[in-house]
Amino acid sequence: MFPIFFVLILVCLPVPGLMSPEEWRMTAQGKFSTLSAEEVASVAEPLVDNGTYPSLVIILEDRNGSALYTFGMANRATGQAPDNRTTFEVGSVSKTFTGLLLADAELRGVINLSLPIQTYVPEGVTVPSWQGREITLSDLATHTSALPNVPDDFYRYQKESDPIETQAESTFRGYEEIPADLVYAWLSNLTLTRSPGDDWEYSNAGTAIAGDIVARVQNRTYSELVNERILTPLGMNSTAAGWNPELLERSAVGYRGYAPDHDEGMIIRYNEFWTPAAGIISDADDMAAYLALQLGFLDVPDGLRKAVNVSHEPRAIRSTEGVELWQSLFWDTFETEDIPQTHLKAGETNRFMADIAFVKDEGIGVVVLSNVAYFSDTHVESDVAIPLIRLMLEKR
């Protein structure tokens, strides 16, 4: 018994040079040193001043620590500025939490990403295949499942008589009204048009199914599993997977940049099934901890640290046009001659957008939150996150 006990003690020891999430929160803030406040403002202020973004909340991190910069208004009507506790919907950044849960579950032997999802779906569901090639969990997590983005039922909420911006927003109602059993019925009746594992096609449905599976096989709801495996170890008490009235009270007002008057968007209550795709809400303090986890700055349980690394591994080609873009477990991954391997994920709901990007080998990263959506090429990823990553790399 002694050798086993000795190994367990070693596993539980703190990692030299790393801080616990609580220690990091207490000591890291304000110690980011790669960019000056003026350099950050040179990127952000013009985009707020010209009205593109009502507000920008920017978290920057390097090996010295973190910094928080806020610009604009969380509420245009009151003029209230955002702060570290203002909450935002992070949209598809939620998918990276789902990818981390998948990696964690596989490392613990709970699931196998290479197995067909037919192994894990509820009894009575028949998953479509293509000439004998079945859909795997890895296919879902790399958007190569050959599943469409969402079931056709999402478009039943659109009315031709509505303005185009209302039609665009109305499909989001599916995320609160279409439950798991209807999606699995749709899946059972779906005919694939190509082989899984080949072509990349974004699928919120695929993500939701992956999140449902990883929770279901552990007899948890998705929100319970996120809390248990990610939020609690990181002390992310201002983050919720799904509906949370308390956090909603601290929320910025979200606006429709795709509408002529940029008015307020409707609040969507993501149900349990769709939350793995886009239903997480968080604030700057918590997203700073999540970014620090990705960069390897935190002393966390060994299993969680290993799961983070597994979730970053490139698995499928997303695009070869221009920069070669790879898909990790819901992370986008690229590398160029002047930019080392970078992981990033953009998110957008009907009224918010977010982005997280980091270069792990260089120990730098950024999170950007904003209270507007555009459904276009206008996004904080290309406008803010990547320019700041480039600026940080220039300082190497």
Stockholm file with secondary structure:
# STOCKHOLM 1.0

chainA/1-396         MFPIFFVLILVCLPVPGLMSPEEWRMTAQGKFSTLSAEEVASVAEPLVDNGTYPSLVIILEDRNGSALYTFGMANRATGQAPDNRTTFEVGSVSKTFTGLLLADAELRGVINLSLPIQTYVPEGVTVPSWQGREITLSDLATHTSALPNVPDDFYRYQKESDPIETQAESTFRGYEEIPADLVYAWLSNLTLTRSPGDDWEYSNAGTAIAGDIVARVQNRTYSELVNERILTPLGMNSTAAGWNPELLERSAVGYRGYAPDHDEGMIIRYNEFWTPAAGIISDADDMAAYLALQLGFLDVPDGLRKAVNVSHEPRAIRSTEGVELWQSLFWDTFETEDIPQTHLKAGETNRFMADIAFVKDEGIGVVVLSNVAYFSDTHVESDVAIPLIRLMLEKR
#=GR chainA/1-396 SS CHHHHHHHHHHHSCCTTCBCHHHHHHHSBTCCCSSCHHHHHHHHHHHHHTTSCSEEEEEEEETTEEEEEEEECSBTTTTBCCCTTCEEECGGGHHHHHHHHHHHHHHTTSCCTTSBGGGTSCTTCCCCEETTEECBHHHHHTTCSCCCSSCGGGGGGCCTTSCHHHHHHHGGGHHHHCCHHHHHHHHHTCCCSSCTTTSCCCCHHHHHHHHHHHHHTTTCCHHHHHIIIIIHHHTCTTCEESCCHHHHHTBCCCEETTSTTCCBCCCCCCCTTTHHHHCEEEEHHHHHHHHHHHHTCBCCCHHHHHHHHHHHSCCEEEECSSSCEEECSSCEEECCSSSCCEEEEEEECSSCEEEEEEEGGGTEEEEEEESEECSSSCCHIIIIIHHHHHHHHHTC
#=GC SS_cons         CHHHHHHHHHHHSCCTTCBCHHHHHHHSBTCCCSSCHHHHHHHHHHHHHTTSCSEEEEEEEETTEEEEEEEECSBTTTTBCCCTTCEEECGGGHHHHHHHHHHHHHHTTSCCTTSBGGGTSCTTCCCCEETTEECBHHHHHTTCSCCCSSCGGGGGGCCTTSCHHHHHHHGGGHHHHCCHHHHHHHHHTCCCSSCTTTSCCCCHHHHHHHHHHHHHTTTCCHHHHHIIIIIHHHTCTTCEESCCHHHHHTBCCCEETTSTTCCBCCCCCCCTTTHHHHCEEEEHHHHHHHHHHHHTCBCCCHHHHHHHHHHHSCCEEEECSSSCEEECSSCEEECCSSSCCEEEEEEECSSCEEEEEEEGGGTEEEEEEESEECSSSCCHIIIIIHHHHHHHHHTC
//
